[in-house]
Amino acid sequence: MKTKKRALSGILAGTLAILLTVSALAAQDGFGNFTLSDNYKSGQFNDVDGTEWYAMYVENACNYGFLQGKSANAFDPSGLLTLGEAVTLAARLMSIYKTGAADFAESIPFYTAYADYALANGIISSHGDYGSIASRARFAELIYKALPSEAFPEINDVQDYSICDVTPDTGYGAAVYALYRAGVLAGSDRYGTFFPDSSLTRAEACAIMVRLAAPAVRLRMTLPDQIPAETIFRRSSSAVFLIETFDVRNESIRTGSGFFVSDTGIAVTNLHVLESAASATVTTPGGDVFPILGVLAISEKYNLTIISVDSGESPCNYLSIADSDLLEAGSTVYAIGSPLSLINTMTEGIVSNKSRELDGQTFIQFTAPISFGSGGSPVLNTLGQVIGVASSSFSYGQNLNLAVPANFIRELKPGECIPLKEFLER
């Protein structure tokens, strides 16, 4: 195994050397400005094992002038990238691409000059907490803004909504999809999952920066169109919860289901689940009970509502919303909800009809079994993305179930939070 890793490292080094020899003769702008120095000395960092996958990336990232060691003999490859370091990398990337150098004045803290440059050149729109840990999504945004669009030629066929945990309409979606298509990013597992809210290590940042500077070593890949059901359940179930509503006397009215769509407690359910409710709670699969603060948006036409849940200080796991127009009859779907108050019940079925018209409304007809209390459950595609919200079923039929298409969620515009009791009195 070590021999194979050394061979791969040699191939990478050779590819980079050839690329940069040619680049030195190219026009003095763009990728021709990225040149490797020989400043890095093999074995200089005690914590960089030459047999590890990241060893050549660390070496070349240092030789490009992107990163440095934490000390003379330590690089800290497993250390988490801070926002200050992320902005510094983006500033160096832009400066070298434009001028061939990253000559920034020394400052205390180290990132001050880089952050000012990033702000002046549109990489960031405002200063932030540079000591905080940078998320993968934030880093993707920064490096995407540091280079022009022509620096990201598409080498991979990555369709919209094909990254299982990133949709193009999120704030960072355009950056992530461009970086996947250009082969700069390829996900963190065999499903191409990006994990946008997770942190990244300094070693991972080295690999990304080298791919940015050297298009010849960018990654070619094909994303899968499905994830195993057990993986979907493991990833999604904690974002789905039981809803219990109460009247003005604090007596229980009904139960239903709902799911988070942001890490701040914003969630979606059916409007009918909250009918006549003066208050309501959600119960998570882990047994935590949180109050519903109120309603942010409603659609009586589509039987949908966006609610705010007081979920505490910890970020919520949440689900991505797919483009339900891409759904096809016969596609496999899953429903996760709390039928009969049985939290975390998952069922499987297919789409019977992608656009069933009933009483002037459009529904997704599907066969995944649902029962009383499933209203508000997410209906997921084979990537674990929400394609609909379970709404109703025909009691006199068998597996004749209806879901509101997920695209209607996007039509809801969250506004002021209206407490349930005030909402009830309207």
N, C-alpha and C positions, 0 to 999 in steps of 0.2 A: 504493500500500500504506500509506504514512504517513497519507494522508487517511482511509482506512478505519479505521486504528487510532485516529486522533483521534476519529472519529465514534463508535466503540465505547466509547472512554473517556468521551465526553460522555454517551452513553446510560447507562453505569454510574453516572456521577456524578449524573445526573438521577434515576435510580431510587433511589439512596441518599438523595438530598435529599428526595424525596417520602416515602419510608419514614420517615425520621427526623423530618419535620415532623409526620406522623401519630403517631409514637411519643411525641413530646414531650407529646401530649395524652392519652396512654394512662395506665393505672395505673402507679404508680411502683414497678414490680417487673418482673422478667423482661426481655424484649427492649426494653421501654420505657426501660430504664436505659442503653441504648447510644446515646449522642449524639455527633455529630461536632462537633469544635471547628474553628477556622480557623487553627490553629497552623502547619500546613504551608504553606510558601510555595513556589509553583511555581519550580523551578530551584534550590532551596536546596541540593540534593545534586548535586555535580558528576558522580557516577557513576550517576544515575538519569535515563536518556534518556526524555523524555516520550512518545516513539513506541513504547517497548517495552511488551509485554503487561502487565507488572507495575506500570507507572507509577502507575495509578490505585489499585491495591491498596496500594502503598507509601504513597501520600498518605493514603488513608482509614485504613489501619492506624495511621499516626502520629496522625491526627486523633482516632481512637478512644482513643488513649493506650495502645495495645498495644506498639508498638515505637518506638524512637528511633534516631537516627543514631549511627554509631560515633564521629563527630565533628561539628562544626558544619556541615561541607560534604561529608561522605561518609556514605553509608548502608551500603555493602557488600552490594548485593543478591545477589551470587553467593557470598557467604561462607556457610559451613556453620553451621547452627544448633547451638549447644552444648546440653548437658543443662541447664546453668544458665539459658540463655535460654528453653529450652522450659518449664521449671518456672515461670519468671517469667511467661511468657505465660499458662499455665494458671491461675496464681494471680490475675493481673489479670482474666482472663476470668470466673472465679468471683466475684470481689469486685464487679466492675461489674454483673454479672447480678443479684447479691443486693442491692447497696446503691447502685448508680449511681456508685460511685467506686472508685478503686484507690489509696487513700492509705496507702502503705507507707513506713515510716521508711527513710531512707537507711542503707545498710550497706556494709561492706567485707568480702568481695567484695559486689558489687551484688545478688547473688541470695540472700543470707543470709536476709533478712526474708521473701522470697517462698517460699523453701524451707521455712522454719518454718511459714508459713501453710499451704502445701500439705500438710505433714505433719499439722498439727493438723486439717485439714479433709478428710482422706482422699484427696487427690489422689495422694499417694505414701504408701508404707508405711514407707519408710526413706530416709535420705539416701544419696546416691551420689556418683560422681565428676562434679562439675558442670562441670569443664573438658573433659570428653570430648564427642565429637560425638554428638548425639542421632540415633537411627535413626528412620525414618519410623513404624515400629511403636510405638516408645516415645512419640513425639509424639502419635500417635492415641490411645493409652491415656490420656495426661495430659489432653488436651482433652475427651475423652469423660467422664472422671471429674469434670471441672470444672463440668459442667452437668447438670441433671436430665434424665430420659428424655423429658419433654415438650418439651424444647428441640430434639429431633431427630424431628420428624414425617416420616413416610415419603412421599417424592414419587417414588421410583424403585422399580421392581419388581426387586429384586436377590435372587434365590433363594440359599439356602445352597449353598455350593460353586461358585457361578458366578463368583467372583473367582478368576482362574486360579492365583494364587500365594498365596492366603490361604484357609485352611479355618476354619470357625466354631469348631472345637474347640481351636485354638491359644490361648495365653494372651491374645493381643491380638485374636483373631478377632472377638469380640462388638463391640468398639469399632470396628474397621474396617468391618464389615458395617453397623452402625448409621450410620456416617458416609457410606458410599456410598448407603444408602437415603435419607438425609436430604439428599443432594446437596452435602455439605460436601467430600467427596472423589470423584474420578472416575477415578483412575488416572493413570499417567504416559505412556501410549501409546494407540494406537487399539484395543488389546485390553483396556483397563481394568486393566492390570497395576499392582499396588501397589508392588512392590519393597520389602518390609517391612524388610529389613536395610540398605537404602541410606540415605544421609543426605539432608537436604533443605536448600535454600538459604533465606536470610532472605527473599528475594522470594517463594518458594513459601509460606513461613510467613505472610507478609502476606495472600496470597490466601485461605488457609484461615481465618485469623482474621476477615477481613472477611465471609466466608460464614457463619461462626458467629454474628457479631453481626447480620447482615442477611439473614434468611431469603429475602427477595425476590430476592436475587441468587444463590441456590444453584442448582446445576447439575442439569439433567434429562438423563438418558442411558439408553441400553440397552446392556448388556454382550453381547458376541458369545458364541456357544456353541461356537465352534471357533477355533483358531489354526492357521496354515499349518504343515504338517509340518516344513518346513525351520526354522521358528522354534522349534518344540518341540525339535527335535534340538539346535539351537544352545544353547538354554537348559538342556536336561536332560542332555546327554551327559556333561558333566564331573562329574556326580553319580553316574555309573555306573562300575563298575570290574570288572576281572578278579580273581578269587580263585584262588590256587594253594595247595594244601595239601601238607603233608609229614608223613612218618611219624617214628617215634622215631629212625631212622637218617638223618633229614634228606633222605630220598629222596622225590621228587615222587609224589603219589598221583593227584590229579585237578585239573582246573580248573573253575571255575564263575563265576557272576556275582553281583553285589550292588550296593546303592545306598545312599547316605547319606540319612538322614531328619532330620539336624540338622547345624548347622555345627560341632559339636564332635567329629565323628568317629563318632557313633552311626549304625549301618547295619543293613540287613536283607538276609537271604539265605535260601535253603532250608536246613533242618537237614541234609539228606542231603549237601550240599556239604562239610560239615565232618566227615563220618563218618570215623572212624579217624585223624583229624588230631591230631598232637602239636604242630604249629605251622602257621601260614598267613600269607600276605602278600596284600596287594592292590596291583594296578598300575593307576594312573589313566591316562586317555587322554593326559595330558601326559608319561607315562613315569616318574612318581614311584612308588617302591615303599615301602609302609608295612607294618609288622607288625600283625597282628590281636592285640590285647591279650588278648581273651578273650570269653566269652559272658555276656550280661546277662540273657537270658531265652530259653526254648525252648518250642515246642509240638510234641510228637511227632505229635499228632493232625492238626495242620495243616501239618506239615513246614516250620515257620518258626523262625527264630532271630534275635534281636537281638544284634548284636556291637559291640564297641568297637574302633575302629581308631586307632592312634597316628598321626594325620595331620599332626603338626607344629603349628606355632604359627598358621599361616594358617587362617582359617575355610574350611570345606568348602562347596561348592555342594551343595544338598540338594533333595529332591523333596517336594512336598505330597501328602498321602494323601487321596484322595477318599472319598466314601460309595459303596461298591460296590453298595449296595442300589438306587441310582438308575440303575444301568446297565440298558440295554435291548438285547435281541437285535437284531442288525443294526447296532449302533453301530460306528463306526470305532475301531480301537485300534492302538497301536504298541508294539512291543517293542524295547528297546535292551539289548544285552548283549554277551557275548564268546563266541559259539559257536565251537568249535574254536580257542579262544584269539584269535579275531579281534576285538580290542577295538573298541568303538563301532560295532557292527553294528546297523542299524535296519531293522526290517521292518514292514509294514503289513498289516492284515487287518480282519476284523469279528468281532463276538461272535456265535458260532453258537448258544450257549445260555447264558443268564446264571446258571443254577443247575443244572448237571448233577450228578446224584447217582450216585456210584460208590463201592461198598464202604462205604457209610455216611457218605461225605464229600461236601461240596458244593464244586464247582469251577465256574470260568468256562471254558467251552469257546470257543476262539477260533481264527482261521485265520492270524494273522500267523506266518510260518514261524519255527521255532526248531530248534536242533540241539544235539548234545552240547556242554555247556559253557554253555548258555543258562539252566540252572537257577539261580534267584535273580534273574533279570532283572526289572526293573519292566515291567509292562504298563500303558500310559498311555492316558488318554482324549484327546479332541480339545482339551482345555485343558492338556494336559501333566501332569495329575495321575495319581498311581498308583491304579489300580483293581484291580490284582492282581499276584501274584508268579508268574512262569512256573515251573512245577513239573515237568511231564512231558508226554509226547506218545505217541501210538500209532505204533510203528515200522512197523506193517503197514497204516497208513492214510495219507491224504494231508491234511496240515494239520489233523489232529485233535489239537489241543494244549490243555493244561489249565493253569489258573492258580488259585492260592489267592486267594479274594476278599480285597481290601485291608482290609475291616472286621475280619478276624481278627487283623491286626497290632495293632489297638487293644486286643485282649484280652490281649496280652503285657505284663506289668508288669516293667520293667527292675529288676533288683536288683543285688547285688554282682557285680563282674566276676570270673568264674572263668577262669583261664588255660586254654588249650586242653589242655595236657598233663594238668592236674588233671581237666578235664572228661572227657578220654579214659579216665582211670583209674576213673571212677565206675561 
